[in-house]
């Protein structure tokens, strides 16, 4: 009797996987091979089944499964070879099978592939006939549910029919950069026509929400009847609260929700609107619901007291109303809690007017913190993560060299100011600061130390507590204090509040030349006078602000600075109060000041601080940035794009930059003063740090991919790829949002050719926010979980995929994950700062607040 020994089941036993050799039957015969060999020996099905220790029915099932298993393996091998370009004959030779059997294996899947490509091509073609040119760029394939290669093949089929592929550049709203959009256009449509109608480019079956809101996402404005408003004019005390809109409590259409104050716009009678800070009051007369405070005298018509609604049905206020900010008749621009998120750095315009020692200390600290960030990134071991963090770091260091902002002081905060008539002139209600401590208030724009009031915190003022107790980001001051703050109003003006226990911020007495100076009375409009518009105001304010900065840095006399300050007060209020700024220019002899401190009546910025952000136009550059591997400096490739001007001359296209960004040495912008030397050294140090970061990027080798790690972290890799796919889905939606927003912006520009930069910025922000909402765009930031981070660190993800993941993740969170700090460990820079603050008399609580750690961490660091 023949003896059959069981040697294992297919694909399970043995050192090597079944079928891994050239002949699948060699060495360890497969289950099918064994059965076939036994049949050739003449054994019956019953005998074979008995030999394997199973019933005949089980033998048949096992044989059927094994055949299906082998066919699947053969199919996978054949398809892999087919995708590499092998013919059916060549595949047959490799697999020791004839060509017809290979064709039989592959025909079903190839037909399915062909059907998918054919159907995709048909869908694209129908879309173009219905919609016009369509977006076929990155991410579109995820919406179509096919592979990128299949989409490419479908597009190639249409190109054979005369359809064309073009690349259109569209401006990125708010960044100044461009997005390249890959477009499939119908036969005969050339680039100029596509570009001219780029706002009509869409995705196949694109859906844009239209819920009746305006292009800025606003619902119809709910107006209030002017009979509900009591106007408090100058004679009645309106000047002291100029810009404040006082509301009766518990009125449905005037509810601030959970906020106690907000910067709002309120429509009045469908013709006018109120602009200012809304807050509740308990002293409103019967018969009205609102008190509107104004510095205008009695008898002034509503056209002067209120603002006239703009002729723009999309937004009659001309302001950015925050998403979800329409609450009844209140249209909210900012509300309680919004101001505390504003920047906490110290601008060069403020710091350059302090003493050089203080300026150097804060700038050095800003650099040290930046250098620490660089060192932390360099300590990483994952090349892709290091590269992903170094790129934005280099950009941020370059940007810091232009903006020249210094490190914030302990517990420094941005706060909106509100009037409290019952508080003393030397006091401030500031619930975010300590009762009894001294604080300084600095407003931007900032004339000098004489515009910095130093006040004592009084958090027990009854009136203030009844109105804004525990306010998230507001302070209450006496109305007269606002006059010293560059003539601030209470319509949403903000200040930087800084505890000044050690007198680091220097303040000086108000200038004699500003005492009793009433610019609104002195420079009233005369009949026929042309009133300054907002665009001119921005230009003139930039000029006079630069002059004041230059005068201060160069040691201008107090009486000269007073002349410049007086003129700045006239300029900033000229559009609002219709002031004669031209006469102010003459009376204050601004021409002489510019000649003395700037080298000429039309010379402009004359010191590094004022020149740093001055615009300069350079030849248009390509988006791709190259790096000099030896120096780390940027290498720009110019586009050579040009046009013919009205005189028939060829002119190369330019792009806007800044003087600091374009110079390699900040000292080229300096006039040689001690303060400028400090800033030049700081800017050069930041530029060098940016170049070091770029040099390191060039040196980085790709992440080493590990196949074994991929198998170990198979689920995590699949999860990361799934998240990346979701991120890619947003790309075409974001391009659609950019197209839609650009259409709105261009329409507004044509309707208002003289629009100024601040208003245009508001329009861009509103248009893009609403466009994103309508197309469903919203960047899907990839959140990396602990186990997924392990997979990345182990090399389970290819370098290309990893770079795509990192480009679509939150870099702040990535830093936190990549650069963990112990709970009670401070870096050397932060430890040094903590010791310095401690030696200057700061409490542990104050030091912890300044550095952003716990008191326990500070205690550990100071031991």
Secondary structure, 3 states (H helix, E strand, C coil): CCCCCCCCCCCCCCCCCCCCCCCCCCCCCCHHHHHHHHHHCCCCHHHHHHHCCCCHHHHHHHHHHHHHHHHHHHHHHHHHHHHCCCCHHHHHHHHCCCHHHHHHHHHHHHHHHHHHHHHHHHHHHHHHHHHCCEECCCCHHHHHCCCHHHHHHHHHHHHHCCCEEEEEEEECCCCCCEEEEEEEECCCCCHHHHHHCHHHCECCCCCCCCCCCCCCCCCCCCCECHHHEEEECHHHCHHHHCCEEEEECCCHHHCCCCCCEEEEEEEECCCEEEEEEEEEECCCCCCCCEEEECCCCCCCCHHHHCEECCCCCCCCCCCCCCCCCEECCEEEEEECCCHHHCCCCECHHHHCCCCHHHHHHHHHHHHHHHHHHHHHHHCCCCHHHHHHHHHHHHHHHHHHHHHCCECCCCCCEEEEEEECCCCCCCEEECCCCCCCCEEEEECCCCCCHHHCEEEEECCCCHHHHHHHCCCCCEEEECHHHHHHCCCCCCCCCEEEEEECCCCCCCCCCCCHHHCCCCHHHHCECCCCCCCCCHHHHHHHHHHHHHHHHHHHHCCCCHHHHHHHHHHHHHHHHHHHHCECHHHHHHHCCHHHHHHHHHCCCCCCCCCHHHHCCCEEEEECECCCCEECCCCCCEECCECCCEEECCCCCEEECEEEEEHHHHCCCHHHHCCCCHHHHHHHHHHHHHHHHHHHHHHHHHHCCCCCCCHHHHHHCHHHHHHHHHHHHHHHHHHHHHHHHHHHHHHHHHHHHHHCCCCCHHHHHHHHHHHHHHHHHHHCCCCCCECCCHHHHHHHHCCCCCHHHHHHHHHCECHHHHHHHHCCCCCCCCCHHHHHHHHHHHHCCCCHHHHHHHHCCCHHHHHHHHC
